[in-house]
Amino acid sequence: MPIKKLLLAKPRGFCAGVERAIDVVDGALRLYGSPVYVRKEIVHNKYVIRSLAAKGAIFVDELDEIPDGAVTIFSAHGVSPAVRAMAVAKGLKVIDATCPLVTKVHMEALRYASEGRSIILVGHAGHDEVIGTMGEVPGRIQLVGSAQEAENVQVPAGEEVAVTTQTTLGVDDASQIIDVLRRRFPKLITPPADDICYATQNRQTAVKLLAREADLILVLGSGNSSNSRRLREVAEDGGAKAYLIDDAQEIDPAWIEGVECVAITAGASAPEVLVQEVVEYFRKLGVEHIEEVMAIDEKVTFLLPLELSREMNARGLT
């Protein structure tokens, strides 16, 4: 049975924070030349990392791998004050590519701590963003990653409880966890605006629409990308078969046997070129009916870090 239709999620792919982070690395390379050092992956996508490395970016796990005084970029996922202090001690020229929405979560944690509240962070252990957020107030934040953990978490008697979340969570999963916390702590304090970023929510909303019609949903994204993994889970929850792939070469022909409608989306750190390669894969199979499914029209943009934009302007590189 031939594939009759190919659907493309809209929005998909790069979010404003990812575009900004990549532009930071590109801008730094133009300003200072190679090498420019980046702590951790600037965004969680293999294609993006390979592309920037080819231009002269050097990705390291920790600052002790960077020569003193070198140009250094902090990734979009944010860092702890301890990392910032080490950068100062090494005399690094730091450009901070932390996503503004992640910075918002850091500021919430600091505010809650200053108010003497018990803080619960909903997120995934070991994720770069979570490590940075918890490092803002060491020993003051408890991490909760599931509804069961939310049932079991304990706070000191009499303390007010505040919650904040990793920006790239599954919207439905996060809501379930926060519902448990709100039941257990009726006076639970939440941020004035949802911490899960607009792009994460919008891409999940688009996938839910796709799952109503598609038999198979392919999610472009790397395995260490939290928001990409959530998209696959949302697709499966909607009743579709779903696979997370880095590129078209990872498509298994067995996946599309007996499939009439295929849909494609991409995590917030996956570039559009990868989507188009998958589209071309299906065109070569004879698929002619290709359409975009609009969920939300995104128009969010973020400015470059001020110190970088000023220097680029001064050198006429904008």
Steps between C-alpha positions, in 0.01 A plus 500: 500500500669826389532803725227745405590803705795668674422754774745757635454647846498874532667620714795264496876521537706789630358716776613855572735389778676248276532747213649752741748248642622394155527864395713563810752236393501620140541861613784414737683314223465799270623737768785305651578224252568139588512352753199602703425268792148390594423339836273201432303471175368844405170323421420129507527409132774298329468676164529846657802399709680350199428811292633742762803281572585512130506880524743494793292463816649265759252332732616399846334348804656725762690827522825337613537378139516862377823705493502799737374818337330328205168603345239276662129457441248364749238280334129574465426276800658732756769455767531525876672783691787258573572473128487878463744538789743256339479694173598818685789322673632380163464846343274368226326737263148370550204539268182368659262327257259384772144507369311792659223257602752288691634815665144568615493166683835578666365833621191331641713255698706785644187696591333204669819431697525862612142476627588193708281259309556129439562464127398208282636482145305280260748361251729220387805407705829560322366739237731798447220747568405330827862491618534874439173589672572288807845655521349844557404408857691182592321283752182707482327331205348152485465341158177318412475309173173307525159502663619225737797710608260790552296277732808418708694827515530644851548862610575645844188556709361850481694609190315637200560296186576645157537314173683574177558280196753408236402683180498196269265263681195326364213738566255231609753319720601824672136588563439161664802543727401853599142384566639247749713766667206737518286232664772425755588866556176700453683833532756403236661805342545488124662748262273772356561354153551138396867399504466250215616702203265617226684293237475177700127551549434605139686203351314258725169660404586457132590133551165436669330632186716279277426191708128532421572416136848353464578130539871573544675809637872557451665741743826659390727543800793354688462250781628742766242761406236502773239688300548268200450190712183654642366552146536129428320418825217744421460343156476152650255619763287629211483153348761524224814297454792735558876494464774747595762528225804717442456505123342328200766229496355357822157428348426128500292403193316249719346790693300616198359167388122528492511869594276744312579826679842604635568817699827678571596736779830616647619582848591856590871436438464321163563705182255518211755348259448165675123525455539570130727198459221283642246670272724417203523139619122468472484689171732238354252237618236672290317698768344805333247624756708705746341757729579701812274477801495834679451488877635838608673782315826568684654846483735497801855630464779564751777758472865402512685552830572870535877464529514302175264721300686816606835365389359370173340840434826676579682284244223526240423128512120518543 
